[in-house]
Amino acid sequence: MAHRQPSTLPTLITLLEEATHLLRRSPSSAWLTYYASTIPFALYLFFFLNDMSRSASAGAHVMESSLVLALLYGVMKIGQALYCDQLEAVVQGRPPSGALPFRGWCRLVASQMLIHATAPWVLAIALLAMLPFPWTYAFYHNVTILAVDHFRKGGTTRELVRIAARQSHLEWLQNATTIGIIKLVAFLMYLNVFIGFGMGAMLLKSFTGIENPFSMNWTLLFSTGIQGLLVMICYLGINPLVKSIYILRCFYGESRTTGADLSVILRRIISLRAATAGVTLLLALCSFAAATPVAAQSTAPASAPAAAPERGGELSQNIESVLQGSEYQWRMPRDGGPKVEEESSWLASGFKDLGAWINSMLEHIGNAIGDLIDWLFGGKEMPDMPTDAPTGSAWMAMMPKILIVLAVVLVLGVLWLFYRNWRQSRLTQVVEAAAAPAEIDLESEHVVATQLPENEWLRMAREKMEAGELRLALRALFLATLAHLGEKRMLQISGTKSNGDYVREINRKARGHEDVQASFLRQVRTFDRVWYGWHDVTQELMTSFQEEHERITRHAA
């Protein structure tokens, strides 16, 4: 039975603190990259929602507007990937890496446009299923975070998806808890922004005495455009923190195999850079303020001398002609406003033709299914069947057709089973051919006890003893002891630890097992004298070493 490896991630509170501190240390160029790519999408989304929900001519340019919105969404994801790359450099304590090659740029654009195009639909489905949502949510963040550095090293999109998926499974319970905290913070931020927006409109009227649309009709706060604007403001505020959290998760996840966290600790000991955190935060706030559009100042309505009353018909014509302008289209109802002739562009006509073809194909498929049902059940009216006939006679009449359908389904099922068995046998042969373990060199310093289970190390030790290679047999037996203690969770086996580290760790984790501690200490001393010294291995020493191993396995159980 496989045992769960101990966590290498910090606790949730520590992770949130480190993520917040990472935002403070972020360079101003990272903030500028993030907001320069995200704010255009937020503003155009606000315009898009208002235009599509209020404009009378929305149907004439919905294709072009949707295409622009999709392109800005892709630009936002590419900019966020560059932002995450700069934050990764801060986490790793290294200067920013070089520029992407041309092929790396092409792969970055293609991967972000392709993968994130599925995000709204996949996340909605995962949210309905609930269980896979934490993994899916983390996956899409990991794709953005790891993309730039991955493509800079010449990686492919398939490898990026595989690495992002593997990182998304890291500490799933902590990931789910983190998402819950993020959603709670986002909801509280939304309430603050919503209440502040409404109170600001009321205070503006109180201090200036000028009516505004929200003071005249407070229900406008719940309109689609305003709600979209408030959500995007919350997104601009909370998403950098989310990216920072998942950058740290990816960093600690990769450090399990690369040891990058140890390198960062060593660099921090050499040179501390905490003094620039306050200046960096000030520059970030300045860049955010420079990127935010300035609110339009309200002006007093211009007064004009009262004109002589005109005729009602001429006045109505003038009003209609003024309302035809594009600046008033959003105010007009979609059905009750002036009719706008829809000019179909080549893009809109192409999508319409595609939609018509899909509808015709679905109609043909539906007709085929309906014909099959009519054939199976004999039609809706069944004129040959008398009205006073018993119900069982109808089922008897349909029985041959039902048997034919079942026979076809049975034949297809048998063919499918044959195909699966054949494919499984082929895969089994390939796996068995690829799973043949490579021969382990006991002389190598890179051998780790987790490479084989305990019984395999014992078998190797017996083979070396029979061959007369007692020194190698002693090392195989020592690795068997480490493997056993690792399975019992008394040790965390790692290729970067020394035997002294193992002794200190077992003294800490195996309290109350003095026999295990004493026997393991004797084994370590014997092994160090033999492997790193000039002590000869005799049969008596080998027997004593084996007895220590048996004593450890007996008391550690």
N, C-alpha and C positions, 0 to 999 in steps of 0.2 A: 504493500500500500504506500503510495507516494505521500510524503509529508510536506506541509506548506512551509515554504521558506520564510524566515523572519523578514519583516518589512525593512527596507532601506530608505523609505521616505520619512521625513519629519512628521511630527504630529500635525493635526489639522490647524490648530492655533498658530503653531510655528510657521506652517506653510503660508497662512494668510499674512502673518507679520512680515515674512520674507518677501512676499509678493508686493505688499505695500511699500516696503523699503526699496524694492527693485524699481518701482515707479518713481520714487524720489531720486534715484540715481540715474534715471534714463536721460540720455543726452537730448538737447533741444531738437537736433535733427530728426530723432526718432519720433518725437511728438509732431513735428512739422510734416513728416512723411505720413503719419497716421491720419491727421485731420485734413491734410490737403487731398487725400484720396477718399476720405469718408464723408466729409461735409458736402461735396457736390452731389453725392448719391442721396444724402438726407434731404437736401433742398429740392432736388428734382422729384424725389418721392412725394414730398409735400405738395408740389405743383401737380404731379400726376394724379394724386388722390382727389384734389380739388377739381381738376379739369375733368376727370372721368366721372365724378359724381354730380357735377353742376353744369358743365358746359353743354350747350345744345348741339354743338358740332363735334362732340367727342368721338362719335363713331367714324368720322371721316379721317381721323389721324390716330386711331388707337394703335395700329400696327407700328407706325413710326415711333410713337411715344413709348411703346413697350420695348422696342428695340433699343432706344436710347437708354431706358432704365436698365435693361439687361447689361448693356455695355458699361454703364457707370457702376453697376454691381460688380462686374468683373474687375474693373479698375480698383474698386475699393478693396477687394480681396487680395489683389496683387500688392497694393500699397500696404495692407496689413501684414502680408508676408515679409516685405522689406522691413517694416517696423519690428516684427518679431525677431528678425535676424540681428538687428542692432541691439535688442534687449538680450539676446543670447550671448552676444559678445560681452555685454556688461556682466552677465551671470558667470561666464567662464573667465572673466578677468583678463581678456585679451583685447588687442586693438581690433577695429573692424576689419573683416576680411576683404580681399580684393573683389573687383567687379566680376559679375557673372559673364561667362562667354556668351556668344550669340546663340549657341545651341541651348545653353542653360536658360537664357531668356525665353526662347521658344517653348521649352518644356515647362517653364514656370507659368507662362500665360496659358498654355493649353491645359495644364493640370488644374489650375485654379478655376478656369472657366468651365471645364468639364465636370470636375468633382463637385464644386459648389453649386452647379446648376441643379443637382439632385437634392441639395440640402433642405429646402423648404418642404418638399414632399416626403422625403425619408424621415426627417425629424417629426413631421406631423404623424406619420404612421407609427414611428417608434414611441411617440408620446401616448398614442392610443393603446399600444401594447404595454406601456409602462416599464416593463423589465429591461428591454434593450436600450432605453433612452439614455442612461448614463454613458454606455459604451459609444453609442452613435454620436452623442453630443461631444464627447472627448475626441472622437475620431476626426470630426470636421475641424476642430481647433488644432489638432496635431498636424493635419495636412497643411494648414497654413503656417504653423510654427516651424516645421522641419523642412519646408520646401526649398528655401533659398540655399541653405547650406548643403542640402542634399544634391541639388542640381549643380552647385558650384563644384562639387567633387565628381561630377560626371554620372550621377545616378539617373535612374529611369523612373517614370511615373508608376509603373507596377511595383518597383521596390519601395517607393514612397508610400503607396497605399498599404503595403505589407508592414512597414515599420510603424506607420501611424496606427494601424489596427492593433499591432502588438502592444504599443504604448497605452492604448485606450483601455486595456484589460488590467493595467497596473493598479492594485489597491482599489477595487471597484467600490467597496463600502465607503472609503474616504471620498472617492469621486462622487458618489451619489449624495453624500452629506454636503460636500462642497457645492454641488448644483442646487441643493435645497437652500443653502445660505445665500447663494447668489440670487436666486429667485426672490427670496424674502427681501434682500437689500434693494433689488430692482423695483419691487412693489412699493416699498417705503419711499424710494426716490421718486417713483411715479406720483404717489400721493402728494409729496412735497411740491413737485413741479406743477401738478394740476391745481392744487390749492393756491400756490404762489401766483400762477398765471391768472386765476380768477380774481384773487385779491388785488393783484396789480391793476387789472382793468377797472375795478371798483375804486381804488385809490386814485387812479388817474382822473377819473371823473370828479372825485371829491376835491382834488387839489387844483384842477384846471377848470372845472365847470363845463367841460366839453363832453358831449355824449360820444360814446364809441359803440361799435356793434355789440360788444359783449355786455355793456351796461344796459343797452336797450333790449337785448334778448340773450339772457344767460344760457339758454339751451344751445347756443352756438358752440359752447365748450365741448359738447358731446358730438359735434359733427365729425365726419370721417377725416377731413383734412386736419383739424385741430388735434384730434386724438393721435393721428399719425405723426404730427409734429412733436407732441409731447413724448410719444414712445421713442422717436429718434433722438430727442434730447437725452432721455434716460440711457439710450444705447450708447451715445457718445460719451456719457459719463461712466458707465459701468463696464463697458467692453474692454478698455485697456487693463482694468484690474483682472478681468477673466483671462485675457491673454497672458498676463503676467503669472497667474496661478498655473496655467497649463504649460507655460515655458519652464517653470521650476519642476513640474511633474515630469516633463520630458527629459530635463537635465538629470534629475536624480534617477530616472529609469535607465538612461543610457550609462550612467555612472556605475551601474551594477556590473557591467562588462568592461568598461573602459577605464574606470578609476579616475574620471575627470574631476570629481569633487575633491579628491585628495590633492590634485594639482592646483586647484583653486585655493585650497587652504594654505598650501605652501607659498603661493604667490601673495596671498593676503598677509602672511607673516612677514614677507620681505618688504612689501610696500602697501601701506594702508591708504585708501583713497576716500575715506568717509568725509573728509573736509569739504568736498565739492557738492555734497548732497543738497544743501540749501540753495546754492547758486543755480544748480540744475533745475530744481523745482521752480524757482523764480523765472528762469528762461522758458520753461514749459508753459507756465501760466501766461507769459507774454505772447508766446507763439499762438496759444489757444485764443487769446483775446484778439490778436491780429487777424486770425482766420475767421472769426465770427462776424457775420454781416451786421452792420450797424443798423439799429432800428430806425425806421423812418419817422421823422419828427412830424407831429400833427400841426397843421396850419389852420389858421382861422378862416372860416368861409368868407370868400370875397363878396363884398356887397356891390350891388349894381342898382342904378336908378330904376325905378319901376317903369316898365314899358307899358305901352298902351295895350289893352287886351286885344288879342287876335281872334280870328275865327276858330271855332272848335276843330273843324276839319283840317285846316292848315297846321294848327298846333299839333294834332295827332300825327300828321305826316312827318313833321320835323322830329317828333319824339321817336317814331319808328326808324327814321333814317339814322339818328344818333345811336340807337340801341343796336344797329347792325355792326357797330365797331367791335373789334376783337376784345377791347378792354372791358366790355359789358357782357360778353358771352357767358361768363361763369355765373352771372346772376340770373340768367334766363332759364326757365324750366325746360326740361328736355323735350316734352311733348307739346307744351303750350306756347313755346317761343316761336320765332320765325323759322321757317323751314330752310335749312341749309342744304344745298345740293352736295351730296357726297361725291368727291372726286376720288376714284379708285386709282391708287398708284400701282406700279408693277409689283411691289411687295405685298400690298393688300390683296390684289387680284390673285397673286400666286397662292397666298394662304387660303383665300376663298375657294380656289380650285382644289387645293389639297383637302380642305374640309368637305367639299362636295363629293370628292372621290371616296373619302373615308366613310361618309354617310351612306353612299351607294353600296360600298362593300359590306357595311354592317347590315344594311337592309337585305342584301342577297343572303347573307349568313342567317339572318333572322327568318327569312322566307324558307330557307332550306331546313332549319330546325322545325319550323311550323309544319312543313310538308311531312317531315319524319314523324312528328307527333300525330298528325292527321292519319298517316298510314298506319301507325301503331294502334291508335285507338279507334280507327274506322270512321273518322270525321266527327263533326259535332252533332249532325242530325240523325245519321244512321237510318235512312228511310226504310231499309229492308227489315228493320227490327220492329215488330208490333209493339204498340204502346203498353199492352197488358202483359208483355213477356216478363218473366222473372229476371231479377238482376243478375243471377248466376249465369244465365245464358249469354249475356254480353261478355262476361269474362271468359267464358268458354270459346266464344268466337275470336277473341283477341289472343288466346293462348298460343296458337302457332307463331304469330308474329313476335310475341314476347320471347318464345323459345329461340327464334332466329336471332333476335338481338342479344340474348344471353349467350348464345353460342359464339357469336362474333366477339363479344366482350371476353369470353373465356379464352378464345384462341389468341386474342391480342395480349391478354394477361400472361398466358404461357410463353408466348414469344418474348415478352418483356422480362420474365423471370430467367429465361435462357440467356438473354443478352446480359442481364445483370450478373449472373453467375460467371459467364465467360469474361466479362470485364473485370470482375472481382478477382478471378484467378490470374488474369494478366497483371493486375496491380499487385497482387500478393507476390508473384514471381519477381516483379521489379523491386518491391520493397525488401524482399529477402536478399536479393542480389546486392542492393545498396546498403542494407543494414549490417553487413558483415563487418564486425568491429576491427579497426586497425590495430595492429600489434603495438602494445605499449612498451616503450623503452624505459626500463626502471633506472637506467643511468641518467636520464634527462632530469633537469631541475624543474621542468615545467609540468611534471606529473602531479595531478590533484586527486585526492581521495574520492571525489564525487564522480570520477570517470567510470568507476566500476562499483557494483555492490560488494558487500562484505564477503559473500561466499566466493565471488570471482577472485578477490585478492587472496583469500585463503588457498584457493586452488592454484593460483600462480606461485604462492609461497611454497606449497608442497612440490610443485614441479621444479622450482629452483633448488630446493633441498635435495631432491633426488638427483639433480644434475651436479650437485656439489658446489653450487654457487650460493654459499651461505650468506654472503654480504647482501646480495640482491633479495634473497629469501627473507632476510631480516627487514628490509625496507618494505617488501610486499606485506609482511605481517603487521608492520607499523601502520601502513595505509589501511589495512583491514580494521585496525583499532579505530582510526580516525573516521572511517566510513560508518562504523557501528555507533560511535558517539554522535556523529552527525545525524544519523537516523533517529536517535533518541533525543535530539534537540539539546544535547549538552554542549555541543560545539556547533559553530557556524563555519563550515569549511570554506576556505578561500585561498587562492593561489598567492595572495599578497601577505598572508600571515606567516609568522615564524613559529617555531615550536614553543618559544617563550610566551608568545601571545596565546597559544592554545592552553598552556598551563595556567595562565592568569584567568582565562575565560572559564575553564572547568572549575577552578577554585571559587569562582563567582556563581556559576550556574548549578554546580553539583554540591551545594551545601547540604550537609546531612549524609553524604556518601563519602565518608573519609577513606574507605577502602578503594573506591574508584580514583580519588585524588592521589592517594599514595602510589597505587599501582601505575597510574599514568605518568606520574613524575619519574618513577624508576624506569619506565619504558623510554621516556624522552631522554633521560641522561644516558642510558645505554645506547640508544640510537645515535645521539650526537657524538659519543666517543667513537662509535664504529664508522659512521658515515662521514663525519667531518674531521675525525682524528685518525690515529694509526692503530687503534685497538683491533686486534684480530678477533674473528668470529669463530668460536668453537662450538662443538655439538652441545656441550653443557650450557653455554650461554644462549644458544638457540632454544634449548628446552626451557630454560628459565624465562626467556622472553615470551615463549608461547604460553607458559603458565600465567604470566602477568596478563596476557590478552584474555585468556579464559576467565580469570578472576574479574577483569573489567566487565566483560560481557555478562557474567553471572550477576554481579552486583548492580550494573547499570540497568538491568531489566526491571 
